[in-house]
Amino acid sequence: MVRIAQTFSLRLGFVPEVPAGLLDRHSGLRFRCRQSSAAGAITHLLRGDADVVRRPG
C-alpha cells in the first residue's frame, strides 16, 4: 500500500496517471490518496498517514 497525500491544486492528471504507470510494472500495488491543503499534506506525512506528499511545483 502506497499512501499519497496531495494538495487540492494538483492537476487532475497526476492521479491516476502516476499510479497507473506503477501498476503496469507492479500489479499487486495498492494506493490510497488523500487531498488537503499543503500544510495538511505535510501533516499526513509527519503523522505517518502518508508515504509520499505531492505538491505542485
C-alpha positions, 0 to 999 in steps of 0.5 A: 500500500502506497499512501499519497497525500496531495494538495487540492491544486494538483492537476487532475492528471497526476492521479491516476496517471502516476499510479497507473504507470506503477501498476503496469510494472507492479500489479499487486500495488495498492494506493490510497490518496488523500487531498488537503491543503499543503500544510495538511499534506505535510501533516499526513506525512509527519503523522505517518498517514502518508508515504509520499506528499505531492505538491505542485511545483 
